[in-house]
Amino acid sequence: MSLPTPSGMSRRHFMRHMAASAATIPALDFIAHMQANAAELKKRNKACILMWMSGGPPSIDIWDLKPGSKNGGEFQPISTKGDLQISEHMPKTAQVMDNLSVVRAMSTREADHGRGRYYMHTAYVPNPTVVHPAFGSVVSYELGTKRKELEIPAFVSIGGGGSSPGFMGMSHAPFLVDNSGNIRNASMGDLGPDRLNQRLSMLGVVEDNFINSQRGESGQAHKDIYQKAVNLMTSKQMAAFKVADEKKEILDMYSPAPAAPGAMGGMGGGNQFGRSLLMARRLVEAGVPFVEVDFGGWDLHANVFQTLKTQRLPALDAGIAGLTADLKQRGMLDDVVLVWMGEFARTPRINQDVGRDHWAASWSVMVGGGGLKGGVAVGETDKDGTSVASDKAYQPGDIWATVAHALGIPLDTVHTSKRGRPMKIANGGTAIKELIG
């Protein structure tokens, strides 16, 4: 392993030094620790789990069906335990919809994958003069830095490519793991603990000299990140990533059915999305304030209904229902905000390939938990799903303002970019009154 230059800080180097920790923490110690502190954790730890549907999911086939319309497609709506209907292929989720709500009046103008992802993650449209932080990085800064007992990163991204921390800095970047809890780019090779400690000591000397030369803040930031890596190597909290340690009945709660042909396989015959959501629950239980779970494969330009019915929706249904029920049973649901969304949705019109294309004008986001009101639909689209029919259309900033409110982050919070520009939290969005009461 070569020593990185202090000015060339990267998350790859950070992750490599944390790899040893995942294999050395006894699972039983972690479980005992979490049980002993469960009541205290519930009182003090607010968190958000973002379910990111990479590619753009067809909310018209999931949350806002249009039976009888030429755009309605093959699926029918079913009643739920809330005051709204959802897809017939989401029966388990229907049973927990009294805890979840759907914002059916989203309307944005970004129908490009990259721009839409940026906008939905940051609440700001892309701007060449500034890189805005993903909201997970904002939560890491606002909540993670106050949790002195938290020894693992405050923003964890499971299965996805991660988002930029922007001007929040690398210490608030997402910590990337796969759905098995393996740290990205973290192969240790032949480095044992002794050799690792020797190299870290050497690096400390180099970095101290760099810091003392007063060439800017990057050296100190780099050293701080490495110190976090060292701390992680003895942290019992790293066992939160070990989903395999859960009991079978808990695993089955998230993914009970064998994966359909072509679906996402995973532990116990279930699905990787459910496994990732279970890991997210373990992480927020350990004190992590923001976890993003990526579930891709939604860019459905062709064969949309068959793909939804056999691959996407069975995993989505089991995962959402399992997570919601598990959090509620543990007394955590009022402290954990759940958000489901993608970068945009799909066209109401069904194309010649029996698919739906990119659409940002009228679509849905699901929000629940966190003490927010459940079981309601906020806003509406017209009978064909082509436009927002309610008085107000909602933007990403309104979703994140609602989350910030639920997490106890003041909505008048202003951050400052590296160039000194004031940046309102959630781009000045307004918390959705139908959800916060």
Backbone torsions as a table, in degrees:
resi	resn	phi	psi	omega
1	MET	NA	120.0	177.6
2	SER	-82.9	151.0	-179.6
3	LEU	-80.9	130.1	178.6
4	PRO	-75.1	150.4	174.2
5	THR	-73.1	144.3	-177.7
6	PRO	-57.8	-29.7	-178.7
7	SER	-80.3	-7.1	-176.2
8	GLY	-110.4	44.7	-176.8
9	MET	-59.7	134.8	175.7
10	SER	-143.1	154.5	-179.5
11	ARG	-70.6	-23.3	177.6
12	ARG	-58.8	-45.9	179.1
13	HIS	-64.5	-42.1	179.5
14	PHE	-58.5	-47.9	-176.0
15	MET	-65.5	-37.7	-177.2
16	ARG	-57.7	-38.0	-176.9
17	HIS	-81.1	-7.7	177.0
18	MET	-97.0	-7.3	-170.5
19	ALA	-61.6	-38.2	-174.8
20	ALA	-62.3	-26.7	-172.9
21	SER	-65.7	-37.0	-174.0
22	ALA	-63.0	-26.2	-176.0
23	ALA	-95.1	-2.7	-171.1
24	THR	-114.7	-4.5	-175.4
25	ILE	-95.2	121.1	179.2
26	PRO	-62.8	128.7	-177.3
27	ALA	-64.1	-38.6	-177.8
28	LEU	-64.8	-34.9	176.9
29	ASP	-62.4	-41.5	-179.7
30	PHE	-63.7	-46.4	-178.5
31	ILE	-61.4	-44.2	179.0
32	ALA	-63.2	-40.7	179.4
33	HIS	-61.9	-44.9	-178.2
34	MET	-67.5	-38.3	179.0
35	GLN	-65.2	-39.8	-177.9
36	ALA	-67.6	-28.5	-175.7
37	ASN	-110.2	10.3	-173.4
38	ALA	-57.4	-46.5	-177.2
39	ALA	-62.1	-43.2	-179.2
40	GLU	-67.7	-39.7	178.8
41	LEU	-61.8	-41.5	-179.6
42	LYS	-62.8	-33.6	-177.0
43	LYS	-74.1	-33.9	-168.7
44	ARG	-110.3	-14.7	-170.1
45	ASN	-107.5	98.6	168.7
46	LYS	-82.0	148.9	-178.1
47	ALA	-155.6	165.7	176.3
48	CYS	-132.4	135.4	171.1
49	ILE	-113.6	115.8	178.1
50	LEU	-97.1	120.0	173.5
51	MET	-95.2	104.8	-173.0
52	TRP	-98.0	117.0	-177.4
53	MET	-95.8	81.6	-174.2
54	SER	-63.0	128.8	-179.6
55	GLY	114.2	-23.7	178.7
56	GLY	97.2	95.6	-176.0
57	PRO	-79.7	150.1	178.5
58	PRO	-82.0	88.8	-177.3
59	SER	-64.3	-20.0	177.1
60	ILE	-67.4	-20.7	178.5
61	ASP	-100.9	-0.5	-175.2
62	ILE	-122.1	-55.6	-171.3
63	TRP	-111.5	-17.4	-171.5
64	ASP	-143.1	64.8	-174.3
65	LEU	-70.9	153.9	-177.3
66	LYS	-126.2	68.6	-179.5
67	PRO	-62.6	137.1	-179.8
68	GLY	90.7	-14.1	178.0
69	SER	-86.9	153.1	175.3
70	LYS	-63.4	-19.7	179.1
71	ASN	-95.0	-1.1	-169.7
72	GLY	-67.9	-25.3	178.6
73	GLY	76.2	-161.1	-170.9
74	GLU	-89.9	-17.0	-171.0
75	PHE	-93.1	153.6	177.9
76	GLN	-113.0	151.4	177.0
77	PRO	-80.6	153.6	174.1
78	ILE	-128.6	155.8	177.3
79	SER	-74.2	159.2	-178.8
80	THR	-130.9	180.0	174.2
81	LYS	-76.6	-5.0	172.6
82	GLY	-100.9	-170.8	-179.7
83	ASP	-96.4	44.1	179.8
84	LEU	-155.2	162.1	177.2
85	GLN	-109.1	151.9	176.5
86	ILE	-137.4	-175.1	-174.6
87	SER	-64.9	145.2	176.4
88	GLU	-62.0	-18.6	-179.9
89	HIS	-92.7	16.1	175.0
90	MET	-125.3	50.7	-173.1
91	PRO	-68.2	-35.5	178.9
92	LYS	-68.5	-42.2	178.4
93	THR	-64.1	-34.0	178.1
94	ALA	-56.9	-31.5	-177.5
95	GLN	-78.5	-9.9	178.0
96	VAL	-119.4	11.0	-175.4
97	MET	-69.9	-9.4	172.6
98	ASP	-68.9	-12.6	177.7
99	ASN	-102.4	-7.6	-173.9
100	LEU	-126.5	150.9	178.0
101	SER	-131.3	162.1	-179.2
102	VAL	-124.1	126.0	172.4
103	VAL	-90.0	105.9	-173.1
104	ARG	-95.3	8.4	-175.4
105	ALA	-122.9	38.9	172.7
106	MET	-72.3	139.7	177.1
107	SER	-151.4	111.1	177.8
108	THR	-127.0	173.2	-178.4
109	ARG	-112.5	4.8	-174.8
110	GLU	-100.7	97.0	-178.4
111	ALA	-105.8	16.9	172.4
112	ASP	-98.9	140.1	-174.4
113	HIS	-55.9	-51.9	-176.6
114	GLY	-65.2	-47.1	-179.8
115	ARG	-67.4	-39.0	178.6
116	GLY	-65.3	-41.0	178.1
117	ARG	-61.1	-46.0	179.7
118	TYR	-60.0	-47.6	-177.2
119	TYR	-62.7	-45.3	-177.6
120	MET	-70.8	-29.6	179.2
121	HIS	-80.2	-31.3	-172.2
122	THR	-110.2	-21.5	-172.2
123	ALA	76.1	4.7	177.2
124	TYR	-118.8	142.0	172.4
125	VAL	-72.5	151.2	-179.6
126	PRO	-56.4	140.4	-177.8
127	ASN	-139.2	125.8	-176.3
128	PRO	-66.3	-13.9	-176.2
129	THR	-94.4	-10.5	-178.3
130	VAL	-153.7	142.9	173.4
131	VAL	-104.7	113.3	-177.7
132	HIS	-81.0	148.8	178.6
133	PRO	-77.3	143.5	168.3
134	ALA	-60.5	153.2	-175.9
135	PHE	-64.5	-27.0	174.3
136	GLY	-60.7	-36.6	177.1
137	SER	-69.7	-35.5	176.3
138	VAL	-63.2	-44.7	178.8
139	VAL	-65.5	-38.5	175.8
140	SER	-58.1	-42.9	179.7
141	TYR	-69.3	-44.7	-174.0
142	GLU	-76.8	-37.8	-175.4
143	LEU	-109.8	-42.4	-175.9
144	GLY	-60.8	-38.8	-178.5
145	THR	-68.6	-17.5	179.8
146	LYS	-91.6	-7.7	-177.5
147	ARG	-98.0	82.9	-174.8
148	LYS	-63.6	-24.0	179.8
149	GLU	-79.9	-9.7	-177.7
150	LEU	-81.3	118.9	-177.5
151	GLU	-105.5	-9.9	177.1
152	ILE	-106.6	164.0	-174.4
153	PRO	-57.9	149.1	-176.3
154	ALA	-85.5	-8.6	178.4
155	PHE	-135.2	112.0	-178.2
156	VAL	-117.3	133.3	177.1
157	SER	-115.2	122.6	-175.4
158	ILE	-106.8	116.3	171.8
159	GLY	81.9	-1.2	-176.6
160	GLY	-112.7	-179.4	-179.3
161	GLY	-86.8	-6.1	179.2
162	GLY	82.9	165.6	179.1
163	SER	-130.0	162.4	-176.6
164	SER	-79.0	141.0	172.5
165	PRO	-78.9	-6.6	179.0
166	GLY	56.1	-138.8	-176.9
167	PHE	-75.1	-0.5	173.9
168	MET	-70.6	-23.3	177.3
169	GLY	95.4	162.5	-172.6
170	MET	-64.5	-24.4	179.6
171	SER	-67.6	-12.5	177.9
172	HIS	-114.8	16.7	174.9
173	ALA	-72.2	154.0	177.3
174	PRO	-66.3	140.9	176.7
175	PHE	-91.5	113.9	-168.6
176	LEU	-91.6	125.7	173.4
177	VAL	-133.9	158.7	173.9
178	ASP	-88.5	-178.6	-173.8
179	ASN	-76.6	2.2	170.8
180	SER	-100.7	0.7	180.0
181	GLY	86.8	7.2	179.3
182	ASN	-78.5	134.7	-177.6
183	ILE	-75.6	132.1	-179.8
184	ARG	-63.9	140.4	175.2
185	ASN	54.3	41.4	-171.2
186	ALA	-121.9	29.0	177.3
187	SER	-67.9	130.5	-178.2
188	MET	-91.1	-11.2	-178.3
189	GLY	59.3	-131.2	-177.9
190	ASP	-98.2	16.1	-178.9
191	LEU	-77.0	115.9	171.1
192	GLY	-92.0	175.2	-178.7
193	PRO	-57.2	-39.3	-177.4
194	ASP	-66.7	-48.1	-179.8
195	ARG	-64.9	-36.8	178.5
196	LEU	-62.8	-45.7	179.4
197	ASN	-61.6	-39.3	178.6
198	GLN	-61.4	-44.4	-177.8
199	ARG	-71.0	-34.2	175.9
200	LEU	-65.9	-36.6	177.6
201	SER	-64.6	-43.3	176.8
202	MET	-61.3	-43.4	179.6
203	LEU	-62.6	-37.9	179.1
204	GLY	-59.0	-39.9	178.6
205	VAL	-64.0	-46.6	-180.0
206	VAL	-59.9	-44.6	-176.2
207	GLU	-70.7	-37.0	177.0
208	ASP	-60.4	-42.1	178.6
209	ASN	-64.2	-39.7	179.5
210	PHE	-65.4	-45.0	-180.0
211	ILE	-61.5	-43.0	-178.7
212	ASN	-66.1	-19.5	177.9
213	SER	-77.6	-7.2	175.9
214	GLN	55.5	53.9	-179.4
215	ARG	-101.7	17.2	179.2
216	GLY	124.3	-177.3	-173.5
217	GLU	-88.9	-10.0	-173.0
218	SER	-64.1	-36.3	-180.0
219	GLY	-62.6	-45.4	179.4
220	GLN	-66.5	-40.1	178.4
221	ALA	-62.6	-40.8	178.7
222	HIS	-63.0	-44.5	-179.7
223	LYS	-64.9	-39.3	179.2
224	ASP	-60.8	-41.4	-179.5
225	ILE	-64.8	-41.7	178.0
226	TYR	-64.9	-35.2	177.8
227	GLN	-64.6	-37.0	176.0
228	LYS	-62.5	-37.4	178.4
229	ALA	-63.0	-42.8	178.8
230	VAL	-63.0	-43.7	179.8
231	ASN	-60.6	-36.2	-177.9
232	LEU	-63.7	-27.5	-173.1
233	MET	-66.4	-16.4	177.1
234	THR	-117.9	11.9	-175.5
235	SER	-85.2	126.3	174.5
236	LYS	-67.5	-20.3	-177.8
237	GLN	-66.9	-20.2	178.5
238	MET	-63.2	-21.0	178.1
239	ALA	-66.1	-12.9	176.6
240	ALA	-60.3	-23.9	-179.4
241	PHE	-78.6	-10.6	-173.2
242	LYS	-90.8	80.0	-178.1
243	VAL	-63.2	-29.6	-177.6
244	ALA	-61.7	-17.0	-179.9
245	ASP	-78.8	-9.0	-179.4
246	GLU	-72.2	153.5	176.3
247	LYS	-68.5	154.2	-176.9
248	LYS	-59.1	-37.4	-178.5
249	GLU	-65.8	-29.7	176.5
250	ILE	-75.1	-42.8	176.5
251	LEU	-58.2	-43.4	-179.3
252	ASP	-67.5	-26.0	178.3
253	MET	-62.4	-33.6	-177.5
254	TYR	-91.0	-28.1	-177.9
255	SER	-153.5	73.6	-172.2
256	PRO	-76.6	-26.8	-172.2
257	ALA	-97.2	148.7	172.8
258	PRO	-58.8	144.9	-179.7
259	ALA	-63.1	136.0	176.8
260	ALA	-69.0	158.8	177.7
261	PRO	-54.2	125.4	-179.8
262	GLY	86.3	-6.4	180.0
263	ALA	-82.2	177.3	-178.0
264	MET	-78.5	111.7	178.4
265	GLY	-75.6	165.0	179.5
266	GLY	-177.9	-167.3	-176.1
267	MET	-56.8	138.1	173.4
268	GLY	63.0	24.1	-179.5
269	GLY	78.1	7.6	-177.8
270	GLY	-93.5	-145.1	-176.1
271	ASN	-128.0	155.2	-176.5
272	GLN	-67.9	-31.9	178.0
273	PHE	-63.4	-46.1	177.1
274	GLY	-61.3	-41.9	177.5
275	ARG	-60.1	-42.1	179.4
276	SER	-65.3	-39.5	178.0
277	LEU	-67.1	-34.7	175.9
278	LEU	-64.8	-40.8	175.5
279	MET	-61.8	-39.9	178.2
280	ALA	-60.6	-42.6	177.1
281	ARG	-60.7	-43.0	178.8
282	ARG	-62.4	-37.1	-179.0
283	LEU	-69.2	-45.4	179.6
284	VAL	-68.5	-29.5	176.2
285	GLU	-66.5	-30.2	177.1
286	ALA	-80.9	-7.9	176.6
287	GLY	114.0	-0.1	179.0
288	VAL	-69.6	125.6	-175.0
289	PRO	-83.2	-16.9	-179.5
290	PHE	-146.2	124.3	176.8
291	VAL	-129.0	130.1	175.5
292	GLU	-110.1	130.5	178.1
293	VAL	-114.9	120.1	-178.2
294	ASP	-94.3	127.2	175.8
295	PHE	-127.6	97.1	-173.3
296	GLY	-88.6	-172.8	176.7
297	GLY	93.4	23.9	-175.8
298	TRP	-103.0	7.8	-178.6
299	ASP	-84.0	71.5	-164.8
300	LEU	-93.2	74.1	178.0
301	HIS	-76.8	-11.4	-179.9
302	ALA	-147.1	152.3	172.5
303	ASN	53.2	44.5	-171.3
304	VAL	-65.9	-42.7	-172.0
305	PHE	-72.8	-41.5	178.3
306	GLN	-65.4	-40.8	179.3
307	THR	-65.1	-42.9	178.2
308	LEU	-62.5	-46.8	-172.9
309	LYS	-67.5	-37.8	-173.7
310	THR	-99.7	-21.7	-173.1
311	GLN	-122.9	-58.6	-171.0
312	ARG	-74.1	-52.6	-169.6
313	LEU	-71.9	-36.0	176.1
314	PRO	-59.3	-43.4	178.7
315	ALA	-68.9	-42.1	179.7
316	LEU	-62.3	-45.3	-177.7
317	ASP	-62.0	-50.3	-179.0
318	ALA	-63.9	-40.9	-177.4
319	GLY	-65.6	-49.9	-179.5
320	ILE	-62.8	-46.2	-178.6
321	ALA	-64.4	-42.8	-179.7
322	GLY	-64.3	-45.1	179.9
323	LEU	-62.8	-46.2	-178.2
324	THR	-62.0	-47.3	-179.0
325	ALA	-65.3	-40.2	-178.9
326	ASP	-65.4	-45.9	178.3
327	LEU	-60.7	-40.3	-178.7
328	LYS	-67.4	-43.0	179.4
329	GLN	-61.3	-32.0	-178.3
330	ARG	-88.2	1.0	-179.1
331	GLY	72.3	22.8	-175.4
332	MET	-105.6	-12.9	-169.5
333	LEU	-62.5	-35.0	-179.4
334	ASP	-70.7	-13.4	-179.6
335	ASP	-106.2	-7.5	-177.0
336	VAL	-118.8	117.9	178.3
337	VAL	-85.4	133.2	176.7
338	LEU	-108.5	130.9	177.9
339	VAL	-130.2	131.4	176.6
340	TRP	-121.5	123.5	177.6
341	MET	-168.0	166.4	171.1
342	GLY	-126.9	-168.3	-177.0
343	GLU	-76.2	-20.1	175.1
344	PHE	-171.5	-163.0	178.1
345	ALA	-122.3	-155.1	-179.2
346	ARG	-121.1	155.6	-177.2
347	THR	-59.0	139.9	169.7
348	PRO	-58.0	-39.2	-179.8
349	ARG	-68.9	135.8	176.2
350	ILE	-91.9	125.9	-174.4
351	ASN	-82.1	-178.2	-175.2
352	GLN	-68.1	-15.2	178.6
353	ASP	-99.4	17.6	-176.6
354	VAL	55.5	44.6	176.6
355	GLY	-130.2	179.0	176.0
356	ARG	-127.2	141.9	-176.2
357	ASP	-99.3	-171.0	-175.9
358	HIS	-68.9	140.2	-177.4
359	TRP	-154.8	123.6	-179.1
360	ALA	-121.8	0.8	-172.0
361	ALA	-79.8	-28.5	-175.1
362	SER	-159.0	110.2	-174.7
363	TRP	-161.2	-173.8	-170.3
364	SER	-126.2	150.2	170.8
365	VAL	-129.9	138.0	177.3
366	MET	-99.4	135.8	178.8
367	VAL	-135.9	140.6	178.8
368	GLY	-161.5	-179.9	179.7
369	GLY	64.4	-164.0	173.9
370	GLY	63.3	17.3	-176.9
371	GLY	81.6	2.8	177.8
372	LEU	-77.5	159.3	-179.4
373	LYS	-71.6	133.9	179.8
374	GLY	-108.2	165.3	172.7
375	GLY	80.1	17.6	-177.7
376	VAL	-126.2	156.4	170.5
377	ALA	-106.6	127.1	-179.4
378	VAL	-102.9	119.9	-178.3
379	GLY	75.4	176.1	-179.8
380	GLU	-155.8	159.3	172.6
381	THR	-107.1	168.3	-178.1
382	ASP	-72.7	178.6	-171.6
383	LYS	-63.0	-21.9	178.6
384	ASP	-105.2	-0.9	178.6
385	GLY	76.0	13.7	-173.1
386	THR	-89.8	-13.8	-179.8
387	SER	-154.9	161.5	175.5
388	VAL	-75.3	126.9	-177.1
389	ALA	-100.2	-13.2	-179.5
390	SER	-83.3	169.6	-176.7
391	ASP	-64.9	-32.8	-176.0
392	LYS	-119.2	136.2	169.5
393	ALA	-104.0	146.5	-174.0
394	TYR	-109.0	147.4	-179.2
395	GLN	-112.8	167.4	177.6
396	PRO	-54.6	-37.3	179.6
397	GLY	-60.9	-31.0	177.9
398	ASP	-70.3	-37.2	176.3
399	ILE	-64.2	-48.8	-176.8
400	TRP	-71.6	-29.4	173.6
401	ALA	-64.9	-38.1	177.1
402	THR	-64.3	-42.4	177.4
403	VAL	-64.0	-44.7	179.5
404	ALA	-59.0	-43.3	177.4
405	HIS	-58.6	-45.7	-179.0
406	ALA	-65.8	-30.0	-179.8
407	LEU	-85.5	-6.4	-179.9
408	GLY	83.1	18.6	176.8
409	ILE	-90.9	120.3	-176.9
410	PRO	-58.4	136.7	-177.4
411	LEU	-77.2	-8.5	174.6
412	ASP	-92.6	10.6	178.0
413	THR	-64.2	134.9	177.6
414	VAL	-127.3	128.8	175.3
415	HIS	-104.0	162.7	-177.2
416	THR	-119.8	128.3	178.8
417	SER	-72.3	171.7	-179.7
418	LYS	-61.7	-23.6	179.2
419	ARG	-94.7	8.2	175.8
420	GLY	86.9	10.7	-179.4
421	ARG	-83.7	132.5	176.4
422	PRO	-73.0	134.8	-179.5
423	MET	-126.5	113.8	179.4
424	LYS	-68.2	143.0	176.9
425	ILE	-62.1	137.0	-177.9
426	ALA	56.1	28.2	178.7
427	ASN	55.2	32.7	178.7
428	GLY	73.9	19.0	179.5
429	GLY	-63.0	164.2	-178.1
430	THR	-111.4	130.3	175.9
431	ALA	-60.1	139.0	-175.3
432	ILE	-76.2	113.8	-170.4
433	LYS	-63.4	-31.9	-180.0
434	GLU	-65.9	-19.2	-177.9
435	LEU	-100.4	-29.1	-176.8
436	ILE	-96.8	-10.5	178.8
437	GLY	81.2	NA	NA
